[in-house]
Amino acid sequence: MTKTSGQASSKGRKTNARSTAEPRLSRQRKPADLPTDAWQRGLRRQFGREQAFAFENLGEHPVFSDFAVFNPETRRRYRVVIRGARLGDNRCSCPDFATNDLGTCKHIEFTLARITANAADKRALEQGFRESFSELFLDYAGQRRVRLRLGGDFPADLQAHATALFDASSGWQLSPQRFADLPGFIDQVRSAGHDLRCQDDALAFVAEVRDGEARRRALALIYPLGADTPALQTLLKVEMYPYQREGALFAARAGRALIGDEMGLGKTVQAIAAMEILARHFAAERVLVVCPTSLKHQWEREIARFSERRATVIGGLRAVRQARYTQDDFCKITNYETLGRDLDLIQAWAPDLVIVDEAQRIKNWNTIAARALKRVDSPYALVLTGTPLENRLEELISIVQFVDQHRLGPTWRLLDEHQERDERGRVIGYRKLQQIGETLAPIMVRRRKAAVLEQLPERVDNTLFVPMTPQQAEHHEENRVQVARLVQRWRHTGFLSEKDQLRMRCALQNMRMSCNSTFLLDHETDHGYKADELAALLDDILDDP
C-alpha cells in the first residue's frame, strides 16, 4: 500500500479546497442554459471539492489506484477507483454513483480534485490509464453493463476469445446473452497467468441476472399451468382466489416485487404464498416481515393460519430483541420503529426474503426507517401497499428504490421528465405517467376490486389487533383484578348485590375504555395506539379512489 503524492499523499488528511474556476450552481434551480445532466454533474463536482473528507490510497500507483474516502459526518467509507480523466472512467461504491447515471459522484470529484492538485499527477491522469492487469467491471451509466478493460499484458493468444465474447465496438461490453460464458473466460485468462481483476459488483450483477433466468425457468416447469396449476392451488392451508395465485406467482418470478392491490384483496395471503414458493424451491430459509406495530401479531397468526410455518414477533428491550435475532427461526416479524435501532442485528441475521407491509410508511426516503430498510440486503423482497401511488411520484420513488434501485433510473432524471413546474419552480402537475407504469410492469402488479369482483365473496371481515401501551395495561389490569374478585365472590356465594353489580359494570367499562386511550379514564393523559392506527387506515381508504 502506498500513499498518493502531493495533497493526496497524507493518510486521513482533511482539506477544504474551493474551486473558483466555475460559477456556483444552485441546488434548487437549474440554470436555463445548462442541460439537466450537466447541472447534476456540476453540483456533485462543486459539492465534492468543498468537502473535508479523509482519504487514503489503497494501491501502489499514485493516480490510477483504489482510494478509501471517509465521510466524518456520516461515518461512512467508500471505495473510489480512478482510471482516467474522462467521464465514466472512474467508479465509486456509494449508492449515488450506482444510480445517478452521471458517471461521477461527490467522492470521485473529491478524489480527482486532490489528485489534480499535484501537477505531475494531473499530467498522468490526462495521459490515461494503461496498467498491465485487466479489469472486469460494471458500467453504471444508463443501463448497467458489464465491460472488460484490457491490460497491457493481456495474452495475445486469448485476444480472439476476448473479441468473440465482448463487443469491442461498444466499449468491450458483454451481452447478457453471453453471461453464461463468462466463468469459463475468467478461468482461461487466469490459467494463462494473466492478472484479471473482477470487480465484485460486476460478478454480483451477472449472478443476479442468471439467478433470475434460472428461477423463471424452474417456475415454468414446477407450475406449467401458471395460476391454474393444481400444486399452486393447494400450496397453502386455505384455497386462494385465482388473482391471488397469480400475484404470488408473479412475485416469485420477479424475485423482488411490489403488490399494490386495492385494499381488501388479500395482499397478506399472496405474500405468504410467495414466501412458501421461495422457501420450497429456492432455499429461502430466513424471512423478515416489517409492518406497523399494530399488525405484528396479526402477521404471526396469519402465517400460522395459512401455512405450516411459524413466526417470532420481535419486541421488548434491546437485549430481548437481540436474543430473538440469534434464534433459528424461519420468520421474524418486526416494526418500522425498531428498524434503525436493530439494523446491525438484522444484517447479521441476513434474511433471504424481506416482506414490507404498509409500505407507504417508507414513502419519505429520508426517515430513519426508510434509510435503514434500504440497507437491508436480501436476494428476495416483497413490498405490499394498498395506497395508490400513480400520482405521487416522490413517494413512489422511495418505495420502488427498495425493490429495485435501478428500475426508475436516477431521481433527478425521473422528476425532470415527469414533473410539470411553473415559472417559480413549483410542482403543479405530472406528465407521461403511463411510461412509469410500463417501466414498473416487470416488478409491480396492481388489481382493483372491480377487475376481480367475480372472484370475491360478498364480504370479508378483518380484525386488527392493536397492543396496549404500559399505561393502558396498568389501568386495564387494575380493573381486571377488581372484576376477578367480584366474579370469585359471585361463584362462591351465588349472590351479587346491586352495588357489586354496578362496580363490575364500571370496571368492565373501564377495561374497554383503557383499550382505546387513557384519556377516557383520567382526562389528562392520552396513551394508546388505536386512534393513530385508525387515522392511518382511514387515510389509506380515503386515498383510494
Secondary structure, DSSP 8 states (H G I E B T S, - for coil): ----SGGGGSTT--------SS----SSS--TTS-HHHHHHHHHHHHHHH---EEEE-SSSSSSSEEEEEETTTTEEEEEE---SSTTS-EE-SHHHHHSSSS--HHHHHHHHHHHTSHHHHHHHHH----SSEEEEEE-SSS-EEEEE--TT--GGGHHHHHHHEEGGGTSEE-GGGGGGHHHHHHHHHHTT--EEE-HHHHHHHHHHHHHHHHHHHHHHHSTTGGG-HHHHTSSSS---HHHHHHHHHHHHHSEEEE---TTS-HHHHHHHHHHHHHHHS----EEEEE-GGGHHHHHHHHHHHSS--EEE--SSHHHHHHHHHS--SEEEEEGGGTTTTHHHHHHH--SEEEESSGGGG-STTSHHHHHHTT---SEEEEE--S--TT-HHHHHHHHHHH-TTTT--HHHHHHHHEEE-TTS-EEEE--HHHHHHHHTTTEE---HHHHGGGS-S-----------HHHHHHHHHHHHHHHHHHHHHHHHS---HHHHHHHHHHHHHHHHHHH-THHHHSS----SHHHHHHHHHHHHHH--
